Amino acid sequence: MRIQTLILTLFFGIALPIALPTLASAETIREIVVADNSKTTDDTVIYIANIEAGDDWSEDVRAATLVELQSSGLFKTVDVFSEPHPKGGVKITIMAKDKHSWVIAPAVYNQPTNKGAGVGFGENNLFGENKKLFLYGQIATGDSFLIAAYIDPSISGSVFHWAFDLFQQNQRVIEYATPSKFLSSPKMLRQTKLRYLNAGGRIGVTLFRSLSLDTRLRGAYVFYGKPSLREGATLEEVTGDPADTELKDPGASGLDITASVALTFDRRANWQGVVTGDSYKLSYEKALPQIGSDFDYWLARVSYLRARKYFERHNLVLKTGVAIGKDLPFQSELTSGGTTLRGYKGAQFRGDFQVGANAEYSVHLFSMPFPLLEKLAVRGQVFYDSRYTTFLDIDETDTFRNYLPGAGESNGLSPFKNSVGLGTRFFAHSIVLPLLGLDVGYGLESGAVEVFFAIGLTDV
């Protein structure tokens, strides 16, 4: 009993002197006023700021409020200040000057095996309530598609959110030989047109402003055009059997219906291309043959992002993730190459297991005036991409997939690929997405240089 008393005495003797000054410095918010907003509603601004009457107010709370407002992407400038309230406590004034919330813009890009153009419409603040509407279509040599999406991040100001999307795709898919050597660049073998008609809906709840739990139901119909051999490829290299006379589709056609659940913890903040904070995500997707899916598979993913700011305008972003699936159909397989492995062509490596990492260090180079956009910020970056992608779950009885020879028989580090390179991004002060991106990547194992270039409301 004496020991317990001594512990309590020591605890309160140390804790109270530390806690009391903090409590004394906190004042109660009595009123919140919003100014300078021309479109965003007052309630929406206050919800984004994450404060309400009755909360404690301090400099730490003010700093967090500024981060929330800046990261929303809705405002050109923000400021928050306090003044004494007649009834005690403080009155908070939020100065939030709206950005132009919608844009219609073209997109042009040049990537390995995929060149094209498109046009998109984006409304980032529908009805002044932070709702999102996005329409985009493109025609390309490799991947033509039309997408429409609506996102409501807070249903009637509650912690619940929902989204709906449509996605129609006509993709030219090129399959490459299974990598058999570490220092190699696999050969192109089979080319197929993949048609993908998809619709999905998501509903979720946000807890503590950073933790969200989402469920999603998605349905798609998948079918293929006539496959063909790439120049220099033989039928035996695709089928593995010299007696074969027919070139088959890479996978089976049919309905692909899945349900998924995702748990996300996201504390990222983004201001003019500089990202800070951490993000974790865990997801699990399962096909539903019980309600008509012609496929039966599952796919699990876990990812982590860490971003830090240095010297005010320097930014280090680290990403890593692991994904594994069972009985994945062709349209759901994990791929690497392209914008996630910028020294190799798009989807050059395929599998049902993948470990990946990306590191990017970017710096502000200069700003310049630009008509209609007030100011254009130019950032340069160096990057390192790494992927290990292979098949672990292949069975001779699989009927949903026609694998290339050697799939699932990778030799040691042969599926392990890395790239390094340089890039640049152009950011407009009044638009969230980068207007222009250029990356030049060098494949360390292949010795090849690949260039990724995009103009418009796209990111390479």
Buried (B, 14 or more C-beta within 10 A) or exposed (E): EEEEEEEEEEEEEEEEEEEEEEEEEBBBBBBBEBEBBEBBBBEBBBBBBBBEEEBBBBEEBBEBBBBBBBBBBBBEEBBBEBEEBEEEBBBBBBBBBBBEBEBEBEBBBBBBBBEBBBBBBBBBBBEBBBBBBBBBBBEBEBBBBBBBBBBBBBEEEEEBBBBBBBBBBBBBBBBBBBBEEEEBBBEBBBBBBBBBBBBBBBBBBBEEEBBBEBEBBBBBBBEBBEBEBBEEBEBEBBBEEEEEEEBEBBBBBBBBBBBBBBBBBBBBBBBBBBBBBBBBBBBBBBBBEEEEBBBBBBBBBBBBBBBBBEEEBBBBBBBBBBBBBEBBBBBBBBBBBBBBBBBBBBBBBBBBBBBBBBBBBBBBEEEEEBEEBEEBBBBBBEBBBBBBBBBEBBEEEBEBBBBBBBBBEBEEEBBBBBBBBBBBBBBBBBBBBBBBBBBBBBBBBBEBEBBBBBBBBBEB
